[in-house]
Every structure is written in C-alpha cells, then in structure tokens.
Amino acid sequence: MTEDTPQDDEAISGEELSGATDSCAHDNDTAANARPTSERPVDEVPEDEKPSKKAKKPRGKMKLKGIFAEKLSDELFEKMSAFIIKELGIKMPDRKKVMLEARLRKRLRALEMKTFEEYAEYVFSPGGLESEVVHLLDVVTTNKTDFFREPRHYDLLTGTVLPKLIKRKPKGEPLKIWSAACSSGEEPYTLSIVMSEFARVNDCPPFSILGTDVSTLVLYKALDAIYKERSISEVPEEIKKKYFLRSKDRAKPVVRLKKKVRDMVSFKRLNFMEPSYDIDTNFDIIFCRNVMIYFDRPTQEEVINRLCRHIRPEGYLFMGHSETLMGIRAPLKQVVSTVYSRMPAGSHTGEIITMRLRKPKSEKGATGATGSF
C-alpha cells in the first residue's frame, strides 16, 4: 500500500460514489448468517510471514550504477530457479533469466547489497530465508487481476451453475466458494458482488467466500480492500453506486469496497506446493484461474487433484481462459470450455483430461459481467 492510500474505514467511507445509498443488495438476515468471519489481518497470516519494512540493516548508501552493472551468473540462476520451483512450482526456463535479474535488482536496492551472490548468500542463510522468502516469492509471481475479469464466467455462474447447485442443496445449507490464487482481492470481491446481486432477485442460501494466495503482501492489500479508482472504470455504474465508496480526499483517487461486501470474504495464505491444504474440503465452487500456465505438467496434475479434494461431488471448478484440461488424470468432467464439474464419489475411473494452453484473448470491458443480473 502506498503512503497516500487511506488505511482506515473513516478515511475512505465518508463519501460514497454519487447516487449511492447506505443500503446493500444483500443487507438482510441472510447476509448476517452468511458472514464467515470478521476481517482477520493478524490471525490469517503468521507473525513470521508478515512483510517487514526492513529485512536487513542498512549498509550505507548504495550506488545505483553498480547495481545495474551487476549480472546474474548462470550458476546462480540455476540455484535460484531450483529454489523457486521447489517452493512455488513455477517454471523458470533460461529465457526468464533476464526477467529474474531485473526483478532481483529491486531487492538489491531495498537491502542495499552490491551483488547477486551477496543476496543469494543472505537468502539461503537461516535468518535470511525466514525474512526474505516472502519478498523473493513476490518477485517471481505475477499479480495481474481485475474486477469482473473474464466476465463470461460470471454470466455462467448466475445463469447456470448457481441454479443447479441451489436446487440440489438441502434448504438453508450455505454455499461455499473458494477464490484460489486471489492476488489482491479483486476476484473474491467480484464474487461477493455477483452473489449479492443474485441473492437480491433469487432464493439464495447464505454464502461465504475464501480468498487464498501464496503472497502475504497481496493478501494485506486484499484485506484493506482499497483500490485505485481507475481499476473500476469499466465496472457498470449501478454496481459502483451499490458496492463502492470513494475517498473524501479528491487528491487521492481511490475507492473501497463497502463493509457488507468485505464481510462475505475471508483471506488465508496458501501455497499450492503444500502436500495438503488446511481449509474446508466441501467447497461448492472453486475459481482457480490463470495459475496452471506457470506450472509444468506433473505439477499441474498434482495441484488439480489437490483442488479436487476440496470440491463437493458435482461442485464446479472454473479455470482461466488460457487453460483447458486435456491429458491430466483427475475426477472432473467438462461442462463448457474452462469450466469443470467434480464427478460423484465412486464414478471416477481414471480418465485422462490434459492441459492444453492457449494465448488468452483480450479481456477489455467488464460490463457484460452483470448482464444477467
């Protein structure tokens, strides 16, 4: 969060977007029952994983010219790559050496170090690993996300998936949604808005949304729920008025999700490389979009099957438009392109499904996301 961004509710909630009212579409007993937890900026992130302002004591003023002249050796790149694959599962082919070198220079400046060797020695030391690993993981992960990204998925969710799930569910049983690799929170908050709009005009059970990511830095941003005003420029005006607040200070063009939207979402740090995930095992819907493209084939299959352990039978998995399953052995069947249903218990016979990757299409324009509301 930059220094000019408000940190408290009062700083940003004093004035709503023009025409907005204090009411929220899901402001009823259902919303109260649906609230999974209060915001948990401390409980969800262990103390030793919180980002520190200074991971290392200053070593005196560093000359930028020296940093930019420094090169990452092939040997050190291979060592760093092996660590990144082990910790994150992210492929680091030789063509990414220049990218890694450029991003690590920022860490050299922050830590006031002169060489990549000095940085590596620090990272792989016991004390350095504990304090720097979170920053290193943030260096190699991509946190590109938007509100109402890939809007066709939200049309499918409200028009097909939710009616089917609700019809099968015992009355009063809550809907559970997991936004995996949620980055800075735009996706889970979009889901909260979409679910609130759906509940406004349909008989909908209580719902809760969990957002997870490997990066504690983006999770703190997600908990704040404060974004640049331009990030909602393509969100329909009606949705802006209902669910967003604008800062009183016009010199700071930021917006914040209303409390009733935030209350439907909780956050937790989770690394896909862990052998098991310490979360619920009975989600009705999982959104895990634009993540698998960073993994090699064995890792893709491992992660997909771990996700399947957390989907109810006949629940749904939404993948990104740059991903499709073909060749991966998992208990899933395709519903439409990039959307899969968990097979009922006992019906999976070891079919192969795979991951064929395509270049993502343009995602400009989010207005279609609320077309079916």
N, C-alpha and C positions, 0 to 999 in steps of 0.2 A: 504494500500500500504506500503510495507516495505521501509526502508530508502535507500536501494541500488537500488531501482527501479527508472528509469528516469521519470521525471514528465512533461517535455515539449517536443514539437514536435522535436526540433532541436537535443535533446539528443539521440533520437532513430531513426530519419528518415535520418540520414546522410548516412547510408549504407543499401542497400536493400539486400534481400536474393539473393544468387548467381544466375545470369542469369536473374534477374528481370529487367523490363523496367519501365519507368516512366508512361507508359500508363496503363489505367484500362479498363476492358472489357466493362464498361458502361460509358465511358468517351465521352459523346456526349450531344446533346441538351436535349435528354430525361432525362439524369441524372440531368441536371441542373433544369429542370422543376420538377423532382421528389423530389428534396431535400425539406423535410418538414419544417425544421428549421435549424438554426445553433446549435451547441452544447450548452446546457444550464445548466452548472454546478451550477448556482445560482438560476435561475428562476424556475427550476423544483422542487427544494427542499426548503421548507420554512426555514427561519432562525432558528426557534425554533426546527427544526427536524434534523439539521446538527449535526453530531457526534462531540463531544468536546474531546480534548485531556485529559482534567481533569474534570471529572464530579463532583469531590468533592476535597476539600482541603486535602493535606496530613495530616495524623495523627501521623506521626513518623514511624520509621522502624518497619515493621510487621514480626513476626517470622513465617516462613512457616510451622513449625511443628504444631503450634497452629491451623492454617487453616485446615490442613489435619486431625486433630483430631476432628474438628467440624462436627457435624451431623445435617442433615435437619430433623426436627421433622415431624411426620405425620400430625399434625395440621397445621404447616406452609406449608407443601407440598400441602395440600388441598386448602389452601388460595391462594397460588401461582398458582396452577392448575386452579382454578376458574377464576383468572385474565387472564391467558393465553388463556383459552377457549373463554372468552368474547372478548378479544382484537384480537385474531388471528384465533379462531375457531379450533385450534389444540388440538386434544385429548391428555390428559395427564393421562393415566391409572397408577395404582400403580406401574406397572413394570418399569415405566420411572423415578421413584424416584431417583434411583442411578445415572442415566444419568443427570438429572437436578441438583442434588447435585454436581456432578463433574464439570459441566459447570459453575455453580454459584460460585464455588471456585475461578475461574479466575476473576470474578467480585470483590470478596472479596479482592483478592490480588491487583487488579487495584485501588480499592477505599481505600485500607489499613484499612479494617474493620476486626473485630475479629470473629463475629458470624453472622449466617444467620438471626437471629432475628434483629440484628442491620441493616442488609441490607434491610430486609422487611420493617422495620420502615421508612427507608430512601425512599424506592421505593414508598410507599403508602402515603408519605407526599406530599403536593402540589408542593414544589420546586423539590423534588427528582423525582417525577413522570415525570415532564417535561424534566429533563435532562437525566434520566436513562432509560426511557421506550424503547428508540430505542435500547440500548445495551441489555436490557432484551429480547426483541423480537429477536435479533440476536442470543442470547444464545440458544433459543429453535427452531429456524428454521434451516433447512438443505439446504446448498447452493451448493450441488453437481451438476455439469454440465460440459459439454464438447462441443468442436466444433464437428459438424456433429453427435451429439448423436441421436440414433435411426435412422440410415441412410435410412431405408426403407421409412420413411415419406417424405424425400426429393425427392426420386425417384417418389413417388406417386404424390407429388406436381407438379413436372415438367412434368411428363408423362401424367397425367390425369386431375388434378384439375385446373391448370392454363389454359390449352387449353379450357376447358369448360367455365371457368369464362370469359376469354377474348372474346370468341365467343358471349357471352350474353351481354357483356358490350357495351354501346354506345362508338363510336370511340373517343379516347382522354380522356375518364374518367379514373382517376387514380385508381390503385389497392391499397387498404389499408390493412395492415397486423398488427396484434397485437400479440406480444410475452408476454403473461401474466405469472407472476412469473418468470421473465427472469434472476434472480440471477445476476451474474457478467458480463452478456452480451454475452456469447458465442452463445446462441441460436439466438438472433436477428442479430448478426453479421454474423452467418452462413446463415441466411435467406437473408441477404443483398448480400452475395457472390453468393448464389444459384440463386437469382433473377437476378443478374448482368450477370451470365453465361447464364441463359435462354434468357435474352434480347439480348445477343450477337448474337444469332442464330435464334431468333424468332421475330415476330412482337409483341412487348410487350408495353403496355401503361406505362406511368410514374408510379412509385410505391413509397410508404413510409412505414416505419416500426416503430411501437411504442413498446418500451420495458417498462414494469412496474414491480415493486417489492415492498413489504412492507418494506424492509430493505434499509435504506439510505446508509448504509456502503457499501453494494454491488453495489448500483447504482453509487456511486462515482468511484468505480473500473471500472464499465462498461463505464462510461464517459471517463476515461483515456484510455481504450482500450489497455492496456499493460498487457501482459501475460508471464508466464514462457515459454521458448522456447520448453520445453518438452511437453507442452499442445497441440502443433500442430505436434507432432512426427508422428502421423498416418494420417495426412492430406495429400492428394496427392501432389506430388512435384510441379506439374503445378499450383495448386491453391496457394501454398506457394509463388511461384515466382510472381504471379499476384497481390496478395492481402495483403501480409505481409511484414513488414520491420524489419530488425534486428539491434540491438544496435551496435554502433561503438565500445563500450567497451566490449571486449570479456570476461572480468571478470564478466560481468553481462549478463547472457544468457536469455535475454528477447526479445520479439517481440511485434510489434504494428500493428494494422490494418491500412491500408492506409487511407488517408483522404477521398477518394471517397467512400470507404466502410462505414466509420463512418458517412458521411454526409447523408446517406439514413436512419439513425436511430436516433430517439429522445427517451428520457427517462423521466419517471414520477413516483413518488411514488404513490402506490395504495394499499389499504388494502381490501381484498376480503370481510371482515366483514362489510364494509360500506354498508348502505342500497341502495345506488345508486353510480354509478361511473362517475366521472366528466371527461369523454372522449367521443370521437365520438361514434355514435350509428350505424354506417354503415360500419363496417369492412367486407371485403370480406373473410378474413381468420383469425382465432384465433388459436394460438398454446397455449394450457394450459396443460402441460404435467407433470405427476408425482407430482401433487399437491393434488388431491382429496383423495388420500390414507391417508392423515393426518387428514381428517375431518370425523365427524360422519355422519350418513345417512341424518338427517334433514338439516345439514349444506351443505352437498353435493348437495342436491336438490335446496336449496336456491341459492348457488353460480352458479350452472349450468344455472338456469333460469335467473340470472342477466347477465351472459355472453351472453345468447341468445338474450337479449335486444340490444346487441351491434353487432350482426351479421346480415348482409343483408339477406333477404329471398333467399334461395338457396346458401348462403355462407357456409363456412366449419369450423368445429371445430375439431382440432387434439388433442387427449388425449394421455397420456403416455401408453406404452405397459404393464404397471402394472394395468391399469384401463380399464373397459368396462362399458357402460351404460346399465343397465337392472333393472327395478323397480323404476326408477326416472321418474317423470312426467315432461316432457319438450318437446318443439316443435322441436324435432330432429328425423331424421331417419338415420339408419346406412348405410354408403357407403361401407366400409370394416371394419375389426376389428380396433377399436380405432379411426376411422375417421367418423364424422357425418356431415350431411347436415341440414341446417336450413329449416324447412318447409315453404312454401309460406304463406303469410298472409291469415288468414281465413281458412286454411286447417287443422289446429291442432285441434283434437277432444279429447284431454286429455289422449292420450296414455301413458302407463307407460313404461319406458325404463330401468333400475337399474344400480347399480354399483356393479359389481362382481369383486373382486380383485384377481389378480394372482401374483405369485412371478415373478419379472422381469427376463427376460433371459439375458444372457451375451451380452454386447454391444461392445465388443472389435472389433476394426477395423472400420475405417471410410472411407476406400477407396471406398466402394460401394456407398457412398453418391453422388459421381459425375459420376457414371456410365452412366447416361442417358444424360449428358450434351453434 
